[in-house]
Amino acid sequence: MPHRALIKHRPWLLASLVAGVSYFFVADDPIGGAWLMLWKGAGVGFLALYAAFRTRGFDGLLIAGALTLGALGDVTLEISFLIGGALFALGHAVAIILYLRNRRASTSSSQILAGGSLLLLTPFIAGLIA
């Protein structure tokens, strides 16, 4: 049954891949316009459709919602950096809720160390780059 479901929804995954890869080649088009904005969001948008069709329950709704907000954020960034950023922030908040709902039963010390390192080193390295 899972294999049949993957085949049934595979076009969404293929569309996502094609949209994401092909956008790389048209992203610098000086004409731009609405079609380019939609193309930009299509890669993640098709993943959101895949998740919506493929998952069930509240966790499925959360992952589909997070992906949808990411796609909308991509598109909206072209119009308003503030609104696009807010949509991305909402998408991240939804994803955090999903991750908190699906925590590991117990966390090893190496996982805690890795998480703490990411938390501290990411902004530090980003600051060095900037």
DSSP file (Angstrom, degrees, kcal/mol; ACC not computed):
  #  RESIDUE AA STRUCTURE BP1 BP2  ACC     N-H-->O    O-->H-N    N-H-->O    O-->H-N    TCO  KAPPA ALPHA  PHI   PSI    X-CA   Y-CA   Z-CA
    1    1 A M     >        0   0    0      0, 0.0     4,-2.2     0, 0.0     5,-0.2   0.000 360.0 360.0 360.0 -45.7    0.0    0.0    0.0
    2    2 A P  H  >  +     0   0    0      0, 0.0     4,-2.0     0, 0.0     5,-0.1   0.890 360.0  52.1 -60.7 -36.6    2.7    2.6    0.8
    3    3 A H  H  > S+     0   0    0      1,-0.2     4,-2.2     2,-0.2     5,-0.2   0.917 109.1  49.4 -64.2 -42.9    4.4    1.9   -2.6
    4    4 A R  H  > S+     0   0    0      1,-0.2     4,-2.3     2,-0.2    -1,-0.2   0.889 109.7  51.9 -63.3 -39.0    1.1    2.5   -4.4
    5    5 A A  H  X S+     0   0    0     -4,-2.2     4,-1.8     2,-0.2    -1,-0.2   0.891 108.4  51.1 -64.8 -38.9    0.6    5.7   -2.5
    6    6 A L  H  X S+     0   0    0     -4,-2.0     4,-1.0     2,-0.2    -2,-0.2   0.927 111.3  47.4 -64.0 -44.0    4.0    7.0   -3.5
    7    7 A I  H  < S+     0   0    0     -4,-2.2     3,-0.4     1,-0.2    -2,-0.2   0.905 110.4  53.2 -62.6 -40.8    3.4    6.2   -7.2
    8    8 A K  H  < S+     0   0    0     -4,-2.3    -1,-0.2     1,-0.2    -2,-0.2   0.864 119.9  32.3 -62.9 -36.9    0.0    7.9   -7.0
    9    9 A H  H >X S+     0   0    0     -4,-1.8     3,-1.3     1,-0.2     4,-0.9   0.394  87.6 103.1-103.7   2.4    1.5   11.1   -5.6
   10   10 A R  H 3X  +     0   0    0     -4,-1.0     4,-2.6    -3,-0.4     3,-0.4   0.823  69.2  68.5 -57.1 -34.3    4.9   11.0   -7.3
   11   11 A P  H 3> S+     0   0    0      0, 0.0     4,-2.8     0, 0.0    -1,-0.3   0.858  96.9  54.4 -55.4 -33.2    3.9   13.7   -9.9
   12   12 A W  H <> S+     0   0    0     -3,-1.3     4,-2.0     2,-0.2    -2,-0.2   0.899 109.6  46.8 -66.5 -38.5    3.9   16.2   -7.1
   13   13 A L  H  X S+     0   0    0     -4,-0.9     4,-2.2    -3,-0.4    -1,-0.2   0.913 113.8  47.7 -67.6 -42.4    7.4   15.3   -6.1
   14   14 A L  H  X S+     0   0    0     -4,-2.6     4,-2.7     2,-0.2     5,-0.2   0.917 111.4  50.6 -64.3 -43.3    8.6   15.4   -9.8
   15   15 A A  H  X S+     0   0    0     -4,-2.8     4,-2.6    -5,-0.2     5,-0.2   0.892 109.9  51.3 -61.6 -39.4    6.9   18.8  -10.3
   16   16 A S  H  X S+     0   0    0     -4,-2.0     4,-2.6     2,-0.2    -1,-0.2   0.927 111.5  46.9 -62.5 -45.4    8.6   20.1   -7.2
   17   17 A L  H  X S+     0   0    0     -4,-2.2     4,-2.5     2,-0.2     5,-0.3   0.927 114.2  46.6 -63.0 -46.7   12.0   18.9   -8.4
   18   18 A V  H  X S+     0   0    0     -4,-2.7     4,-2.5     1,-0.2     5,-0.3   0.923 114.6  47.2 -63.4 -44.6   11.5   20.4  -11.9
   19   19 A A  H  X S+     0   0    0     -4,-2.6     4,-1.7    -5,-0.2    24,-0.2   0.924 114.6  46.4 -64.4 -44.1   10.2   23.7  -10.5
   20   20 A G  H  X S+     0   0    0     -4,-2.6     4,-0.8    -5,-0.2    -2,-0.2   0.925 117.6  40.8 -65.7 -45.5   13.0   24.1   -8.0
   21   21 A V  H >X S+     0   0    0     -4,-2.5     3,-0.6    -5,-0.2     4,-0.6   0.920 115.9  49.2 -70.7 -43.6   15.9   23.2  -10.4
   22   22 A S  H >X S+     0   0    0     -4,-2.5     3,-1.0    -5,-0.3     4,-0.8   0.815 100.2  65.4 -69.4 -28.6   14.5   25.1  -13.3
   23   23 A Y  H >X S+     0   0    0     -4,-1.7     4,-1.6    -5,-0.3     3,-0.9   0.866  91.9  64.9 -59.8 -34.3   14.0   28.3  -11.2
   24   24 A F  H << S+     0   0    0     -4,-0.8     4,-0.3    -3,-0.6    -1,-0.3   0.855 102.5  48.1 -54.5 -36.4   17.7   28.4  -10.8
   25   25 A F  H << S+     0   0    0     -3,-1.0    -1,-0.2    -4,-0.6    -2,-0.2   0.660 120.3  34.6 -83.4 -16.7   18.1   29.0  -14.6
   26   26 A V  H X< S+     0   0    0     -3,-0.9     3,-2.0    -4,-0.8    -2,-0.2   0.434  85.7 100.4-114.1  -1.9   15.4   31.8  -14.8
   27   27 A A  T 3< S+     0   0    0     -4,-1.6    -2,-0.1     1,-0.3    -3,-0.1   0.784  82.2  52.1 -60.0 -29.8   15.9   33.5  -11.5
   28   28 A D  T 3  S+     0   0    0     -4,-0.3    -1,-0.3    -3,-0.1    -2,-0.1   0.230  73.5 137.6 -93.3  15.3   17.9   36.4  -13.0
   29   29 A D    <   -     0   0    0     -3,-2.0     3,-0.4     1,-0.2    -3,-0.1  -0.467  47.6-149.9 -62.7 119.4   15.4   37.2  -15.7
   30   30 A P  S    S+     0   0    0      0, 0.0    -1,-0.2     0, 0.0     3,-0.1   0.742  93.1  60.9 -66.8 -21.5   15.2   41.0  -15.8
   31   31 A I  S    S+     0   0    0      1,-0.2    -2,-0.1     2,-0.0     5,-0.0   0.907  76.7 159.6 -71.4 -40.7   11.6   40.9  -16.9
   32   32 A G        +     0   0    0     -3,-0.4     4,-0.3    -6,-0.2     3,-0.2  -0.297   6.9 148.6  59.9-132.2   10.5   39.1  -13.8
   33   33 A G     >  -     0   0    0      1,-0.2     4,-1.7     2,-0.1     3,-0.3  -0.344  65.0 -47.3  96.8-177.5    6.8   39.5  -13.1
   34   34 A A  H  > S+     0   0    0      1,-0.2     4,-2.6     2,-0.2     5,-0.2   0.852 129.7  58.8 -63.8 -37.1    4.2   37.4  -11.5
   35   35 A W  H  > S+     0   0    0     -3,-0.2     4,-2.2     1,-0.2    -1,-0.2   0.891 106.8  48.1 -61.6 -38.0    5.1   34.2  -13.4
   36   36 A L  H  > S+     0   0    0     -3,-0.3     4,-2.1    -4,-0.3    -1,-0.2   0.874 110.3  51.9 -70.1 -36.8    8.6   34.4  -11.9
   37   37 A M  H  X S+     0   0    0     -4,-1.7     4,-1.5     2,-0.2    -2,-0.2   0.929 112.5  45.3 -63.3 -44.9    7.2   34.9   -8.4
   38   38 A L  H  X S+     0   0    0     -4,-2.6     4,-1.1     1,-0.2    -2,-0.2   0.881 110.5  54.0 -66.5 -37.5    5.0   31.9   -8.7
   39   39 A W  H  X S+     0   0    0     -4,-2.2     4,-0.7    -5,-0.2     3,-0.4   0.896 105.0  55.7 -61.5 -39.8    7.8   29.8  -10.2
   40   40 A K  H  < S+     0   0    0     -4,-2.1     4,-0.4     1,-0.2     3,-0.3   0.896 113.5  39.4 -60.3 -41.3    9.9   30.7   -7.2
   41   41 A G  H  X S+     0   0    0     -4,-1.5     4,-2.4     1,-0.2    -1,-0.2   0.591  96.4  83.3 -84.3 -11.1    7.3   29.4   -4.8
   42   42 A A  H  X S+     0   0    0     -4,-1.1     4,-2.9    -3,-0.4     5,-0.3   0.857  81.6  60.5 -66.0 -36.6    6.3   26.3   -6.9
   43   43 A G  H  X S+     0   0    0     -4,-0.7     4,-1.0    -3,-0.3    -1,-0.2   0.950 117.3  29.8 -56.8 -52.3    9.1   24.1   -5.7
   44   44 A V  H  > S+     0   0    0     -4,-0.4     4,-2.2     2,-0.2    -1,-0.2   0.819 116.2  62.3 -77.3 -31.0    8.1   24.2   -2.1
   45   45 A G  H  X S+     0   0    0     -4,-2.4     4,-2.0     1,-0.2    -2,-0.2   0.908 103.2  48.6 -60.4 -42.7    4.4   24.6   -3.1
   46   46 A F  H  X S+     0   0    0     -4,-2.9     4,-2.3     1,-0.2    -1,-0.2   0.850 109.2  53.5 -66.9 -33.3    4.4   21.3   -4.8
   47   47 A L  H  X S+     0   0    0     -4,-1.0     4,-2.6    -5,-0.3    -2,-0.2   0.886 106.6  53.0 -65.0 -37.2    6.0   19.7   -1.8
   48   48 A A  H  X S+     0   0    0     -4,-2.2     4,-2.4     2,-0.2    -2,-0.2   0.903 109.1  49.0 -63.5 -40.7    3.2   21.2    0.3
   49   49 A L  H  X S+     0   0    0     -4,-2.0     4,-2.3     2,-0.2     5,-0.2   0.919 110.3  51.0 -63.5 -43.0    0.6   19.6   -2.0
   50   50 A Y  H  X S+     0   0    0     -4,-2.3     4,-2.4     1,-0.2    -2,-0.2   0.940 112.0  46.9 -57.8 -47.7    2.4   16.3   -1.8
   51   51 A A  H  X S+     0   0    0     -4,-2.6     4,-2.0     1,-0.2    -1,-0.2   0.896 110.3  53.0 -63.0 -40.0    2.3   16.5    2.0
   52   52 A A  H  < S+     0   0    0     -4,-2.4    -1,-0.2     1,-0.2    -2,-0.2   0.894 117.0  37.5 -63.7 -39.9   -1.3   17.5    2.0
   53   53 A F  H  < S+     0   0    0     -4,-2.3    -1,-0.2     1,-0.1    -2,-0.2   0.794 121.1  45.2 -79.5 -28.5   -2.3   14.4   -0.1
   54   54 A R  H  < S+     0   0    0     -4,-2.4     2,-0.2    -5,-0.2    -2,-0.2   0.713 103.6  63.8 -93.2 -23.0    0.1   12.0    1.5
   55   55 A T     <  -     0   0    0     -4,-2.0     2,-0.3    -5,-0.2     0, 0.0  -0.591  57.9-158.7-107.9 164.4   -0.2   12.6    5.2
   56   56 A R     >  +     0   0    0     -2,-0.2     4,-0.9     0, 0.0     3,-0.2  -0.917  48.4  22.5-133.6 160.7   -3.0   12.2    7.8
   57   57 A G  H  > S-     0   0    0     -2,-0.3     4,-1.8     1,-0.2     5,-0.1  -0.087 101.9 -50.4  79.8-176.6   -3.8   13.7   11.1
   58   58 A F  H  > S+     0   0    0      1,-0.2     4,-2.3     2,-0.2    -1,-0.2   0.865 133.1  55.2 -67.4 -38.3   -2.7   16.8   12.9
   59   59 A D  H  > S+     0   0    0      2,-0.2     4,-2.3     1,-0.2    -1,-0.2   0.890 107.7  50.8 -63.4 -38.2    1.1   16.2   12.2
   60   60 A G  H  X S+     0   0    0     -4,-0.9     4,-2.3     1,-0.2    -1,-0.2   0.899 109.6  50.3 -63.5 -40.5    0.3   16.0    8.5
   61   61 A L  H  X S+     0   0    0     -4,-1.8     4,-2.4     1,-0.2    -2,-0.2   0.892 109.6  52.0 -63.4 -39.5   -1.6   19.2    8.6
   62   62 A L  H  X S+     0   0    0     -4,-2.3     4,-2.7     2,-0.2    -2,-0.2   0.927 111.1  44.8 -64.9 -45.2    1.3   20.9   10.4
   63   63 A I  H  X S+     0   0    0     -4,-2.3     4,-2.2     2,-0.2     5,-0.2   0.909 115.0  48.5 -68.7 -39.4    4.0   19.8    7.9
   64   64 A A  H  X S+     0   0    0     -4,-2.3     4,-2.3    -5,-0.2    -1,-0.2   0.900 113.4  48.7 -64.4 -39.2    1.7   20.8    5.0
   65   65 A G  H  X S+     0   0    0     -4,-2.4     4,-2.6    -5,-0.2    -2,-0.2   0.907 110.0  50.4 -66.5 -42.5    1.0   24.1    6.6
   66   66 A A  H  X S+     0   0    0     -4,-2.7     4,-1.8     1,-0.2    -2,-0.2   0.916 113.3  46.1 -62.6 -42.5    4.7   24.8    7.3
   67   67 A L  H  X S+     0   0    0     -4,-2.2     4,-2.4     2,-0.2    -2,-0.2   0.896 111.6  51.8 -66.9 -39.9    5.5   24.1    3.7
   68   68 A T  H  X S+     0   0    0     -4,-2.3     4,-2.7     1,-0.2     5,-0.2   0.925 109.6  48.9 -62.1 -44.8    2.7   26.2    2.4
   69   69 A L  H  X S+     0   0    0     -4,-2.6     4,-2.3     1,-0.2    -1,-0.2   0.868 110.2  52.6 -63.7 -35.6    3.8   29.1    4.5
   70   70 A G  H  X S+     0   0    0     -4,-1.8     4,-2.2     2,-0.2    -2,-0.2   0.917 110.4  46.9 -64.5 -43.6    7.3   28.7    3.2
   71   71 A A  H  X S+     0   0    0     -4,-2.4     4,-2.1     2,-0.2    -2,-0.2   0.924 113.5  48.1 -64.3 -44.3    6.1   28.7   -0.4
   72   72 A L  H  X S+     0   0    0     -4,-2.7     4,-2.8     1,-0.2    -1,-0.2   0.876 110.0  53.4 -63.5 -36.9    3.9   31.8    0.3
   73   73 A G  H  X S+     0   0    0     -4,-2.3     4,-1.9    -5,-0.2    -1,-0.2   0.912 106.9  51.6 -63.0 -42.7    6.9   33.5    1.9
   74   74 A D  H  X S+     0   0    0     -4,-2.2     4,-0.5     1,-0.2    -2,-0.2   0.928 114.9  42.1 -58.0 -46.8    9.1   32.8   -1.1
   75   75 A V  H >< S+     0   0    0     -4,-2.1     3,-1.1     1,-0.2     4,-0.3   0.922 114.8  49.7 -67.6 -44.5    6.5   34.4   -3.4
   76   76 A T  H >X S+     0   0    0     -4,-2.8     4,-3.1     1,-0.3     3,-1.7   0.755  93.7  73.6 -71.6 -25.4    5.7   37.3   -1.1
   77   77 A L  H 3< S+     0   0    0     -4,-1.9    -1,-0.3     1,-0.3    -2,-0.2   0.821  90.1  61.3 -56.1 -29.9    9.4   38.3   -0.6
   78   78 A E  T << S+     0   0    0     -3,-1.1    -1,-0.3    -4,-0.5    -2,-0.2   0.719 116.3  30.4 -70.6 -20.3    9.3   39.6   -4.1
   79   79 A I  T <4 S+     0   0    0     -3,-1.7     2,-0.4     1,-0.3    -2,-0.2   0.824 135.8   8.7-102.2 -48.7    6.6   42.1   -3.1
   80   80 A S     X  -     0   0    0     -4,-3.1     4,-2.5     1,-0.1    -1,-0.3  -0.956  50.6-161.6-142.9 117.8    7.3   42.8    0.6
   81   81 A F  H  > S+     0   0    0     -2,-0.4     4,-2.3     1,-0.2     5,-0.2   0.873  96.7  52.3 -64.1 -36.6   10.3   41.7    2.6
   82   82 A L  H  > S+     0   0    0      2,-0.2     4,-2.0     1,-0.2    -1,-0.2   0.938 113.5  40.4 -66.6 -48.8    8.4   42.3    5.8
   83   83 A I  H  > S+     0   0    0      2,-0.2     4,-2.3     1,-0.2    -2,-0.2   0.912 116.5  50.3 -69.6 -41.7    5.4   40.2    4.9
   84   84 A G  H  X S+     0   0    0     -4,-2.5     4,-2.2    -8,-0.4    -2,-0.2   0.916 111.6  48.7 -60.4 -43.1    7.4   37.5    3.3
   85   85 A G  H  X S+     0   0    0     -4,-2.3     4,-2.5    -5,-0.2    -1,-0.2   0.880 109.6  52.5 -63.5 -38.3    9.6   37.3    6.3
   86   86 A A  H  X S+     0   0    0     -4,-2.0     4,-2.5     2,-0.2    -2,-0.2   0.896 108.4  50.3 -65.0 -40.0    6.6   37.1    8.6
   87   87 A L  H  X S+     0   0    0     -4,-2.3     4,-2.3     2,-0.2    -2,-0.2   0.906 111.0  49.3 -64.7 -40.7    5.2   34.2    6.5
   88   88 A F  H  X S+     0   0    0     -4,-2.2     4,-2.4     2,-0.2    -2,-0.2   0.914 110.4  50.9 -61.8 -42.6    8.6   32.4    6.9
   89   89 A A  H  X S+     0   0    0     -4,-2.5     4,-2.3     2,-0.2    -2,-0.2   0.912 110.3  48.8 -62.4 -42.7    8.5   33.1   10.6
   90   90 A L  H  X S+     0   0    0     -4,-2.5     4,-2.4     2,-0.2    -1,-0.2   0.908 110.3  52.0 -62.5 -41.5    5.0   31.6   10.9
   91   91 A G  H  X S+     0   0    0     -4,-2.3     4,-2.2     1,-0.2    -2,-0.2   0.899 109.9  48.6 -61.0 -41.0    6.1   28.6    8.9
   92   92 A H  H  X S+     0   0    0     -4,-2.4     4,-2.5     2,-0.2    -1,-0.2   0.886 109.5  52.7 -66.8 -37.9    9.0   28.1   11.2
   93   93 A A  H  X S+     0   0    0     -4,-2.3     4,-2.0     2,-0.2    -2,-0.2   0.914 109.7  48.6 -63.2 -42.1    6.7   28.4   14.3
   94   94 A V  H  X S+     0   0    0     -4,-2.4     4,-2.1     1,-0.2    -2,-0.2   0.914 111.6  49.9 -63.0 -42.0    4.4   25.7   12.8
   95   95 A A  H  X S+     0   0    0     -4,-2.2     4,-2.8     1,-0.2    -2,-0.2   0.892 107.8  53.5 -64.2 -39.2    7.4   23.5   12.2
   96   96 A I  H  X S+     0   0    0     -4,-2.5     4,-2.7     2,-0.2    -1,-0.2   0.907 107.2  51.6 -62.3 -40.8    8.7   24.0   15.7
   97   97 A I  H  X S+     0   0    0     -4,-2.0     4,-1.8     2,-0.2    -1,-0.2   0.926 110.6  49.1 -60.4 -43.7    5.2   22.9   17.0
   98   98 A L  H  X S+     0   0    0     -4,-2.1     4,-0.8     1,-0.2    -2,-0.2   0.930 112.2  47.5 -60.2 -46.0    5.5   19.8   14.8
   99   99 A Y  H >< S+     0   0    0     -4,-2.8     3,-0.7     1,-0.2    -2,-0.2   0.891 110.3  51.8 -65.5 -39.0    9.0   19.0   16.1
  100  100 A L  H >< S+     0   0    0     -4,-2.7     3,-0.8     1,-0.2    -1,-0.2   0.842 107.0  54.1 -66.1 -32.2    8.0   19.5   19.7
  101  101 A R  H 3< S+     0   0    0     -4,-1.8    -1,-0.2     1,-0.2    -2,-0.2   0.707 112.9  44.4 -71.8 -19.0    5.1   17.1   19.3
  102  102 A N  T << S+     0   0    0     -4,-0.8    -1,-0.2    -3,-0.7    -2,-0.2  -0.224  80.2 152.5-123.3  43.1    7.5   14.4   18.0
  103  103 A R    <   -     0   0    0     -3,-0.8     2,-0.1     1,-0.1    -3,-0.1  -0.248  51.5 -97.9 -67.9 158.9   10.4   14.6   20.4
  104  104 A R        -     0   0    0      1,-0.1     3,-0.1     0, 0.0    -1,-0.1  -0.442  28.5-121.8 -70.6 153.0   12.6   11.6   21.1
  105  105 A A  S    S+     0   0    0      1,-0.2     2,-0.3    -2,-0.1    -1,-0.1   0.909  96.3   8.8 -64.2 -41.7   11.8    9.7   24.2
  106  106 A S  S    S-     0   0    0     -3,-0.0     2,-0.5     0, 0.0    -1,-0.2  -0.998  72.3-141.3-141.3 145.5   15.3   10.3   25.6
  107  107 A T        -     0   0    0     -2,-0.3     2,-0.1    -3,-0.1    -4,-0.0  -0.900  17.2-136.3-109.7 130.3   18.1   12.5   24.4
  108  108 A S     >  -     0   0    0     -2,-0.5     4,-2.0     1,-0.1     3,-0.2  -0.367  25.3-111.3 -79.0 163.3   21.7   11.4   24.5
  109  109 A S  H  > S+     0   0    0      1,-0.2     4,-2.4     2,-0.2     5,-0.2   0.852 118.1  55.5 -64.3 -34.2   24.5   13.7   25.7
  110  110 A S  H  > S+     0   0    0      2,-0.2     4,-2.3     1,-0.2    -1,-0.2   0.865 107.3  49.8 -67.5 -34.2   26.0   13.8   22.2
  111  111 A Q  H  > S+     0   0    0      2,-0.2     4,-2.5    -3,-0.2    -2,-0.2   0.888 110.8  49.1 -69.4 -38.9   22.6   15.0   20.8
  112  112 A I  H  X S+     0   0    0     -4,-2.0     4,-2.5     2,-0.2    -2,-0.2   0.916 112.4  48.6 -64.6 -42.5   22.4   17.7   23.5
  113  113 A L  H  X S+     0   0    0     -4,-2.4     4,-2.5     2,-0.2    -2,-0.2   0.908 111.5  49.4 -63.1 -43.1   25.9   18.8   22.6
  114  114 A A  H  X S+     0   0    0     -4,-2.3     4,-2.3     2,-0.2    -2,-0.2   0.923 112.4  47.8 -63.4 -44.0   25.2   18.9   18.9
  115  115 A G  H  X S+     0   0    0     -4,-2.5     4,-2.3     1,-0.2    -2,-0.2   0.916 113.1  47.6 -63.2 -43.9   22.0   20.9   19.5
  116  116 A G  H  X S+     0   0    0     -4,-2.5     4,-2.1     2,-0.2     5,-0.3   0.887 110.6  52.4 -64.4 -39.0   23.8   23.4   21.8
  117  117 A S  H  X S+     0   0    0     -4,-2.5     4,-3.4     2,-0.2     5,-0.4   0.924 110.5  47.3 -63.3 -44.1   26.7   23.7   19.3
  118  118 A L  H  X S+     0   0    0     -4,-2.3     4,-1.7     1,-0.2    -2,-0.2   0.915 111.0  52.4 -61.8 -42.3   24.3   24.6   16.5
  119  119 A L  H  < S+     0   0    0     -4,-2.3    -1,-0.2    -5,-0.2    -2,-0.2   0.888 121.8  30.0 -61.4 -40.2   22.5   27.0   18.7
  120  120 A L  H  X S+     0   0    0     -4,-2.1     4,-1.1    -5,-0.1    -2,-0.2   0.874 121.6  46.3 -88.9 -41.2   25.7   28.9   19.6
  121  121 A L  H  X S+     0   0    0     -4,-3.4     4,-3.1    -5,-0.3     5,-0.3   0.821 100.5  65.8 -77.9 -30.9   27.9   28.4   16.6
  122  122 A T  H  X S+     0   0    0     -4,-1.7     4,-2.4    -5,-0.4     5,-0.2   0.957 107.9  38.2 -58.7 -53.8   25.4   29.3   13.8
  123  123 A P  H  > S+     0   0    0      0, 0.0     4,-2.3     0, 0.0    -1,-0.2   0.874 116.6  54.1 -66.2 -32.6   24.9   32.9   14.8
  124  124 A F  H  X S+     0   0    0     -4,-1.1     4,-1.8     2,-0.2    -2,-0.2   0.947 112.4  41.9 -64.3 -47.9   28.6   33.2   15.6
  125  125 A I  H  X S+     0   0    0     -4,-3.1     4,-2.1     2,-0.2    -1,-0.2   0.894 113.5  53.3 -67.3 -39.4   29.7   31.9   12.2
  126  126 A A  H  X S+     0   0    0     -4,-2.4     4,-2.2    -5,-0.3    -1,-0.2   0.891 108.2  51.4 -61.6 -38.5   27.0   34.0   10.5
  127  127 A G  H  < S+     0   0    0     -4,-2.3    -1,-0.2     1,-0.2    -2,-0.2   0.877 108.7  50.8 -65.3 -37.7   28.3   37.1   12.3
  128  128 A L  H  < S+     0   0    0     -4,-1.8    -2,-0.2     1,-0.2    -1,-0.2   0.873 110.7  48.9 -66.5 -37.0   31.9   36.3   11.1
  129  129 A I  H  <        0   0    0     -4,-2.1    -2,-0.2     1,-0.2    -1,-0.2   0.895 360.0 360.0 -69.0 -40.2   30.7   36.0    7.5
  130  130 A A     <        0   0    0     -4,-2.2    -1,-0.2    -5,-0.2    -2,-0.2   0.503 360.0 360.0 -73.3 360.0   28.8   39.2    7.6
